[in-house]
Amino acid sequence: MQQGFIKTAAVTPKIRVADPAYNAQVILEKLEEAWEHGARIIVFPELCLTGYTCGDLFLQQKLLEEAKRQLLLIANATEGKDALVMVGLPLERDGRLYNVAAVLQDGAILGMVPKSNIPSYAEFYEGRHFSQGNAQVVSYYLEGEEIPFGTNLLFECMNLPGLTLGCEICEDLWVASPPGTNHGLMGASVIVNLSASNETVGKGEYRELLVRSASARLICGYIYASAGEGESTQDLVFGGHNLIAENGVILAQSKRFTGETVYGDLDLQRIAAERRRMGTFGKEPDLSYVAVPFKLNIMETKLERSFERMPFVPKDQAARNKRCEEILSIQAFGLKKRYEHTGLKTAVIGVSGGLDSTLALLITVRTFDMLGLDRRGITAVTMPCFGTTDRTYENACRLAKTLNTTLREVDIRDAVLIHFRDIGQDQKNHDITYENGQARERTQVLMDIANQQNGLVIGTGDMSELALGWATYNGDHMSMYGVNAGVPKTLVRHLVKYYADTCGDEALAAVLLDVLDTPVSPELLPPVDGVISQKTEDLVGPYELHDFFLYYMLRCGFPPAKVYRVAKKAFQGSYDNETILKWLKTFYRRFFGQQFKRSCLPDGPKVGSVALSPRGDLRMPSDASAQIWLKELEGLL
């Protein structure tokens, strides 16, 4: 449970209808198994102590009394077990019968939550037996103990910030206004659902959609435990469809008809971070709720949850292709609007034979095609200098020609040498001035050509470079519209690959594939034996690591030690811990130290949930200190 992780379980025991004693023993066996597995929130199905399919046997006093006896037995068995447990049973109060979730912890019954919505349609006839649960919390007495009873109950962990639990029962999720909505608005970060949802064709997909959307809409963890084998099949079949979701993502779900227990590591800190950043969430309804306190021992959760190594890139090929097409459209539509607004008909773009300028040129071509403009109005400028290799030069030229744009070459060597002479820079001194002098000369050339042609300079820098400040201030950092500003480096590669795969032009695809095979480099230092000598990832670190850090720091709000923990898990076998920590420190130093470059970025379209625009997603002071972030990383090896 350290760093906000808590292991949860949705459990389907194989029960006997109307046999609470037998069912209690099965529940206890499953409880022990889940607890040994490390689960600290354990949810069983609706009415699992008796079975959901008892019919008119629910009216039998014998069944109700036995269910209460067995509930007490299960409650006693939770003593010393560091977990919150939810069990379903029928319970009589003041002459009425209720479908109830009992919440147990450390030998005690913390509360009883009755079902709010009682279905009496199609195959359901719960209204024959059960009454609608009361919202206002009242007292229920069992064996001399006073127990809070009502739908407006929340269970709040006093020593684990962010863990507050609310409860729904089956149909409560399927109605237009689920009680979980109010639970979430009143602070519940985890919603549990004790269910007995029978199977019909297509229902599994719809059930998954409901759970996924509830967790997304309420920005919460959602644990859904459903009845399965053992229920009567007189008219219905129950598949034991268990699901655990968080913020719209299914973390785990069982295969139906297997009785499988599923486990999911909820991240309470991420839920809290999502709620903090969403200013429209959390308007409290005018409702009276009662919070029941409890405590859990804080220990490290053994993580079974996976973390994508490339969080910006979908793993599935079809999903990745769909994402690429969507992003290309967003980039092109952003640029299209700029051209419609300005009325201009020409573009200027520096092409280096690298990935970023290749993508920017492809986007510009797509934009011109959408506008019905002649591609010859796009001037692709190659500007060889001291670090240019034959391979990148030739790829830049081939790309411009294959796309039917206007290729223009401006050799900047002489201009840079004159500039070095003017400022007293020794050309043999390959320092930062040597590198940036070339980058700024290129930008000046592009800007002036744009003035000549009454066009826009299209920026090529990507979001990963902006996060690290890997751009020359007022050099490649500057443009008139930055089409790649919202695209991380790991995704740039897939966008170019998608274009190569779908363009239908063998010559263009061949150039794009060779660009993809070229090392990432600014080419500002002389090559060695004609080969690129300056590889970006050798200097600032692997982009797959930096994009991972960026996503979990900025999008998820993870503190540094947590980013390090999940990075170790995600990149196990690829990078050792020392390497990950080294580049993580580099990331924080550069991210904070280079904000001044992002504070004056050109316009450019946001394409995903992480963006660095100073006018939109990231309003960060340029002189903010990274000290507390770096301090947390000290001594972690």
N, C-alpha and C positions, 0 to 999 in steps of 0.2 A: 504493500500500500504506500510505500515511499514514492515520492514524485507524482502522487495522484493516481497511480495504477491500483485497481482493485479487481481481483478475479471473481467472476460471477458464474453461476451455473443455472441452467434450466433443465429440470429433471422430470422424466416420465416413468413412474414406477408401473410395473405390471400388476394390476390390482385384481381383486375379486369384488364383484358387485354385492353390496350390502354386507360386507364382512370387515368392519372397522378394525378388529383385532389383527386379522391377517394383513390388512393394508398398512397398519401402523408399523408392523415388523418390516415390511418391504420398504416403507418410507425411511425407517431408521437405517436399514442397510444402505440405501441410496444416499442418505444424509452422511453417513460415515465415509462412504466412497468419495463424495464431493468435498467433504471437509479435508480428507487426506490429500486430495488433489490440490488443495490450497484455496478453494472457493470460500469467499467470505460473505457473499449474498447468494442464497440458495432458494430457488423458487420451484414449488411443486404445483401440479395442475388444480383446477377448479374442482371442488367437492371430492378430492382424491381420497379422503378418509373413508368415504362411503361408496364412491363411484358416482359419476354424473347421471347414469342411466337407471337409477333406482325407481323412477316413476312414483306411484302412490305409496311406495314403501317409505318415502320421505315423511309421510304423515304418521308413521309408527313411532310411538314413544321409545320403544326398545332400541331402535336404530339410532335415534337422536341421543339417548343417554350413553350408548356405547361409544358413539363418536366423540362425545365430550370426555369420557374416560380415557380414550386412546389419545386424544389431544393432550391431556395432562401428562400422559406417559411420554409422549414425544417432547413436550416442553421440558420435562425433567431431564430427558436425555441430552438436551442442548446445553446443560450446565457444564461449564468448562470448555465448551466448544466455541471458539471465537468466531461466530458467524451469526448473521441475521437470516432467519429461516421463515418462509411463507408456506402455509399449508391450508388447503381448502376443505371446508366442512359445512353441513347444514346446522343451523343454530336457532333455537327458539328463544325469543325475548318478548315478554309481555303478551303472550298469546299469539304471536306471529312468527312465521318461519322465515329465516333469512339465509341467503347464500353468502357465506362469509369467508374472508381470508384472515387467518390468524397469523399474527406476526410474533415470532418467538426469538428469544435471545437469552443465552446464559441462564437457562432454567426457568425463565419467566415468560408470561404472555404479555407482550408490550401493548398490544391493541388488537381490536377486531374491526375489519373494514368490510361492510356489507356491499353487495352488488347494487349499483345504482339503476341499471337498465335491465328490466326483466323481459326477455323476448317471449312472445306468444304468437308466433307466426310460422308458417311452413312446418318444418319438423320440430319446432320448439314449442313447448307448452309449460314453461317455467311458471307462468302466472297462475297455474293451477295449484302450485305449492308455495311459491316464495313471494314475499312482499318486497316492495322497493326499499332500498336502504335509506336510512335517515342521514341527511347531510350534517345536521347539528350533532355534535359529539355528546353522548350521554354515557352513563356508567352501566356496566354489566358486571354482575357478581358471579364468580365461579370459585367454588371451594373457599369462600370467604375473601377472595381477592377481588379488589375493584379494578376493572379493566375498561379503558376508554373504548367506546363503540360508536362508529360513525364513518361516513365517507370522507369527511373533511379532517382526516388524520394524516399527519406527516411524521416521519421517524427520522430524527436528526442526530447524526453522530457528533458528539461533543468534542472529540479529539482528532477527528479527521475532517478538516475544513473542506466544504464542498460536497459532502455526502449527506444528502437529504432525500428520503425515499417516499414516494407516493404509490398508491395501489389502485389498480383497475381489475375488474373481473370480466373476462371474455367479451360479452356484448357491449360493455362499456367502451371498447375501442371502435366498434363498428357503427356507432351512432353519429349523428351530425355534430353533436357537441359533447365530446368525451370528457369525463371528469378529469382525465389526465391533463387537460388544458389548464384548468384552474390549479391543479397540483403544481404544474410547471411554473405558472405565473406566481404562485406563492412560495416558490423556492426549491421545489423538488428537482434534483439533478438526475435522479434515477426513477423511472416508472417501471413497476413490475405488473405483469398481467397473468393471473391464474386463469387458465382457459380450458374449456372442453369443446373445441371446435371440430365438428365432424368433417369428413372429407366428401367432397363432390367434385366433379370435373371442373378444373380451372380455379378452384377455391384456394389451392396452395399459393398460386401466383398472386392472387388478390390479398391473401393474408400477409404475404411478404411485403407487398406494396404498402399495406396499412402500417405495419411495424416500422418499415423504413421511413415512411413519410411522417409518422408520429415523432420519431426520434429526431428527424430533421426540423420539423416545425417547432418542436418544443426545445430544441438544442439540448438533448438529454441522452442518457443511456436508457435503453428499453429492453426489458427481459420478459420474454413471452414463453410460458411453459404450458403445454397443451396435453390433454388426456390422450391415451393411446390404448395399447393392448390390455385386455382385461375388461374393458367396458362392454356392455351388452351390444351384440350385433343384431338384435332382433329387427331393427329397422335402419340402423346407422352404423357406420364404421369410423373409428377415430384413429388418426395416423400418427399422433404424437409429434406434431410439427413444432419443434422448439426453435426459437430465434433469439439472438442477442444483437442489438443494433446500437450505433452511436452516431449522432449527428448525420443521419441519412445514409450511413454505411452499415451493411450487414457484416458484423464481425464473425458470427458463427451461426449455422443453422443445421438442424439434423436432417438426415434423410428420413422421409416419412415411412411409417410402418416398420421401423427398426427399434423403437424404444431407446434411441440413443440420447445420452446426456451430452449437452453441449456446454462448452466453457468459453467465456469471453473476458478479456482484460479491458475493462472500462477505464478511461482516462478522465478522471474528475477534473484535473487541472485544465485539460483541453476544453472540456465542457464550459468551465468557468471562463476561460479565455474567449471562447466564442460568444458567450453571453455578454461579456464586457464590451466587445467590439461592436455588438449589434445594439445600437441605441434604442431601437423600437421594441426590444424584448423586456419583459419584466414589469409591465404596468399592472399593479396589483388589483385584482377584482375586489369588490366590496363584499368579502366573505369572511366568515368566522372559522378559523382553522385552529386546531390544537396540535402543538408539536410535542412528540414524545421523545425524550432524550435517551440515548444509549451510548455505549463506548465499545470500541474495538481496539485490540492491540495493534500498534503500528509496526509493520514488518515489511520486508522487501517482497514484492510479488514476483514470483518466477514467471517471466513473460513468455506466453505462448503466442501472443499477438505478433503479427509480422508488420514490418515497416518497409514500404517500397523503396528500393534504392534510387529509383527515378520517379519521385512523386509527381512530377509535371508530365510524365509520359505514360499513357495507359499501357498496361502489359498486353492486353488482348489486341491482336492485329486489327480486327475489324473496328474496335473502339478507337484504336490509335489512328487509323485512317480517317474515321469520322471526325476525330478531334483535329487532325491536320487540316482537313478541308474547311472546318469551321474557323480555325485560326487564320488561315490564308484569306478567307472571306472577310473576317473582321479587319485584318490589316489593309486589305485592298479597299474596303468600303470607307475606312477612315481616311485614306489618302484621296479617294474619289471625292469625298465631301470637301476636302481642302482645295482640290482643283475646281470644283463647281463654284466654290465661294470666291476664289481669286480670279477665275476666268482664264487662267494660264493654260498653255497647251504644250509646254516643254518641261523636261526634267533633266537634272544633271546628277549623276551618281558616280562616285569613285569605285572602280572595280579592281580588286586586288587578286582575284583568283582564290579567295578564301570563302569560308562558309557564310559569314554575315553579309558581305557585299553581294554574294550570289543570291541569297534569299531576298535582300532588298531589291535587287534588279528584277527578280521574278515577280515580286509584289507590284513593282512599278509597271511592268509589262501587263500584268493582269488588270491593273487599274486603267491603263490606257485602252485596253481592249473593251472594258466595260463602258468607257466613255466614248468609244468610237473614234479615238484619236490615233493618228499615225504613229507607229512604234519608232519611226525615224526621228520623232521629236524627243526621244530619250537619248541623251548623250552619255554614253558609258566611257568614263575617262580612266585610262590606265596611266599611272605616274611612276615609272620605274625610278629607283634610286639605289642607294648603296646595298640594301639587303634583299633586293628583288631577285628571285631565282627564275630560271627559264621555265620551270614547270608552272609556277603561279602566273607568270606573265602570259604564257601561251594559253592557259586556261581562261584567263580574263578576256583575252582577245577572242578566243573561240566562242566563249559564252555570249559576248556582245554580238558577234556576227551571226551566230546560230539563231538568236532571238530577233534578228532583223532590226537591231537598234543601231544608232550611229556611234561608231567607235572612234575615240580621239585619244591620241597618245601625247602626253606632255612629260618629257624627261626633266625631272626636277634637280638633277645632280648639280648642274652649274648654279642654279638659283640658291640652292642650299649652301654651296661652297662660298658664294658671294656673301651670303648672310653670316656664315661662320667668320669670314674675314672681317666683316663689319663689326661684329661683337667680340672679336678676339678669341674665337673658339678653335682650339687645335683639332683638326679633323681626325687625328690619330687617337684622340681621347674619346673613347666610345662610352661617354657617360650619359646621364639623362638629358642633358642639353643636346647632345649629338642625336639622340633618338627623337626627342620632341620637336627639334628644329625641322625634321623631315615631316612629321605628322602635321605641324601647323602650316608648313608650306603647301602641303596637299590640300588642306582645308581652304587656304587662301585661293588656290587655283580654282577649286570647285565653285567657291562663292563668286569669283570674278567671271567665270564662264557662265554661271547662272545669270549674272547681271547682263552679260552680252546677249544672252538668248531669251531673256525675260522668262526665266523658269525657276523652279524650286530645286534646292539641293536636298536630296533624299538621304537621310541619315541611315547608317548601317549598324551602329552599335547595339548589342543585345542587353537584356536585363542582367545577366550574370556579370558582364563586364561593368555595368553601372553599379551593381551591388558591391563589387570589389574596388571600384574606382579605377579599373584597368582601361583608362582612356586618357588621352592627352587633353588637358584643360584647354578649351578653345581650339582644339585640333579636331580629331575624330569625335570628340565629345560634342561638337556643335554641328547643327544642320538646320534646315527649315521645316522639316517634318521627319521624326524618327520612327520609321515603320516597325523596327524591331525592338523598340524600347520595352515592350511587355512580354518578350519571348525569351525564356532562359536558354542558355547554350545547349543543354542536353536535348531540348526540344527543337532547336534550330536544325540540328542534324537530321532529325526525323522528318521535319517539314521538307527539307531539300530532297531526302530520299523518297518521300511520298510523291513529290513533284516528278522526280526521275521515273518512278514506277508508273505514273498515270498520264504523262504528257503525250505519249503516243509518237514521240519523235526520237528516233534512235540516236541521231547525232547529238541532240540536246541531252539525252539521258547519259550518253557516254561522257560528256563533259562534266555533268553533275556528279556522276559516280567517281570521277577522278578528283574532283574538288573534295568530295567526302573522304577520300583516301589521303588527303594532304594534311600534314600536321598543322594544328592551330598555331599561328605566329603573326606578330605585327610586322615582321620582316624589316626591322629597323637596324639590324646589325649585319655586317657582311657575311655572306654564306661561306661555308667551308667546303671546298671542292665542288662548288655548285649546288650544295644541299643546304636547306634551311638550318641555321645554327642557333636560332633563338626560338625555343618552343615555350609557348605561354604557360603550359601546365607544369613545366619544370620550375618556373619562376614563382607562380602564385598558387600552384596546387591543382589537383584534378578537378575539373568542372563538375563531375558527377558528385563529388563530395561537397563542393561549395553550393551547388543547387539544392542538395539535401539539407545542408545547414540553413540555407536561406528559407526554404519552405517551412521547416519545423520551428525556426526562430520567429519568422515574421507572420506566417499564416496560422501556426498553432500556438504561438506564445510560449514555447518551451524555454525554460532557463538553460544556461549552458551545460550544466552537468547532465541534464535530461537529454539534451541534444546529443551529447557524447555517448550516453548510455544506449540510445536507440541506434545511433550510427554504428557502434560496435556490433550490435546485433545484425543490422542490415548489411554491413560490409564484411562480416566475418569470413575469413578465407581470402579476401581480396586485399585488405590493408590491415597491418597490425595496429594495435592500440596506440602506439607511440606516433605513428604516422597520422592517424585520425586526429589525435590531440594536437599535433603540431599544426596541421592545416586548419583546425577549428580555431585555434588562437589567432592564426593569420586572418581568418575570416572576420573575427570580431574586431581585430585591430583595423583592418582595412575598411570594414563596413562603417565603423564610427568615424574613422579618420578621413574618409573620402566623401562624406555627406555633402560637403560644399559643392562638389561637382553635380550632385543630383539636385541641389537646391535651385539650379538654373538650367534645367534641362529644356530642350525644345519640346514642342507638342509631339504627342505620339499616342497611339491607341492602347488602352488596356485590353488584354486578351484573356486573362485568367484571374484567379482569386488573389494572387500576389502581384502587386504592382508597386513601383517606386516613384511615381509622379509626385513632385512636391506640391502640386495643386489638387491632388486627389488622395491616394491611399496612404502616403507616407509624409506626414508633416513633421519633420524631425529637425531640430536645430543643428546647424552645421558644426557647432562647437560642443556637442554633447560628449561626455566622457564615457569611455568603455571600461572604466576601472572595475566596477562591481561585477561586470560580466567576466572579465579576465580573471579576477580574483577567485571566482567560483571554480575556475578550471585548475587552480593551483593544487598540486599534490594528488591529482586523480589517477595517475599511473600506478 
